[in-house]
Amino acid sequence: MKKLLLLSTGGTIASVASNAGLVPKETGEELIKMLGKLPYDIHVEDILQLDSSNIQPEEWKFIAQNIYKYRNDYDGIVVSHGTDTMAYTASMLSFMLKNINIPVVLTGSQVPINVVLSDAHDNLRLAFAAAATCPPDIYLAFHNKVMLGCRSVKVRTTNFDAFESVNVPPVATVSSDGLVFNTDDHFQKKHDGEPVLNTKINSHVSLVKLFPGFDPNLLFAMVDSGCRGIVIEAYGLGGMNFIRRNMVAAVGKLIRRGIPVVASSQCLYERSDLTKYEVGREALLEGAISACDMTSESAITKLMWALGQGMDVHEIDDFFNTNVAGEVTLK
């Protein structure tokens, strides 16, 4: 019987109705009781009781520290978490917990567990099954899919199928045969050392969605206010305008000031490629860093982590051309 740990952090899954709306109140033990009998030896630690909209970098560090603390005491760890920022947490944990030696699975629900038709029960059962059988890594389990944490994105606000694995298939899916694992080479990762906890990050970054008419001077205002790195969700393959409101020139000026600027795509699927169009090549020539096929959640957390290590612009460029946790597909 696998020995598993539930780290409870709150979220919709643990919420109850109040005059102020849904508020996280249920404990981890109460979540487990509502699941019925499971074929695992499950222990519980309540470490937070927050709506995930209130989970921020300080909580990421705390969650990572708890996972690292208990990593050798259990065969796997499940983290119950609100859905709204779960993809950000999963991405950041992928960087903070390099070479984690057990499966760590985040999950939550769209409806509180105390509601009759909640999706919480199935999601928790899936998370525990994944924590008992998956190779060591950071995962997100939701609606019959187990996904790499750094590839997960919340794509629906109310539907039970709230998360998708972007640009790589799910690690495993549920069928009548049980948990069926994907044999894609992408998931045949090899850990190259002992688990390392590194929670040093710099959260003074910005994620900007480019739109026609965006004033590049706003980027300088952000930097003057303390922003130390920017991810720009550019058009299509990563194109940026250089007529009138010259985003390309602004990127170059910021790079020369030592501010890394990462160009991702507004499109959810497929990659950014700054080499194909003039509007991308001009940005590349100015020093823009390509996010390739990373999610925005992964790109912004990877940038925070890189800045936290004291990396300069050139080191961050190299770092974004390194596949750390399965977050990016490199040519």
C-alpha angles and dihedrals in degrees: 000000000000117000109226135179127215114206105195118205103166123246131144091309089066098036131120130193118267138163087266094051129260112350128183107250110135116101125226090253090056090051091052093048090056091054097063123215118348127183094242138086098242125192125185136215120180103209102160139009104201141132102245090240084072095049108107138161092292089058092045089058092047093049091047091049091052093048090050091046094055100033096107096043098062141042091228143352130225119199115200107209142162114268101230097075100014093109090054092049092047091050094048093047087055088063099035094051105046114182093006106189099216135044112269114195126191120201142157139155144250092228128039115263092240091065115096097234097037121146090215097094095055093043093051093046089050092049093052091047089051092047089053098047113021122097116255111290143099113282142174117215120197139147098353094317132104111201136180106264093230092053098048124109131177105235104167131050102205110006116102090233088070102147135055133190104237122217094347127062120251116279090235140353134203120247136152085281091061124241106000115198125216112236094203113141088237089076097047092095123164121212111224104199149349121320112276127200112207115164098165107127139152110221094186092109136113136220111208127187110211117226134171107280097024109154110231089206087075088069091058090047089055091050092047087054092055106277110150102184139016135206111200118200095213129185124287110315090007104290122165129192120251100176116098098330094048107204092167093058090046091054090052092050092049093049090052088051088057096256112134114225117197119198116211130163129261086219112096095215134054129012141301114240117186093185099070107066132037090241089059098039092053090054091046091052089053090055104264112162116228119230089199106195098339121132116246088245091056094043095053095044092046089052091050091050094047092050089048089060090056095249118166125221094275093047090049090051089055091044092054087053089057124085102223104167107000091281096127139036111221124197 
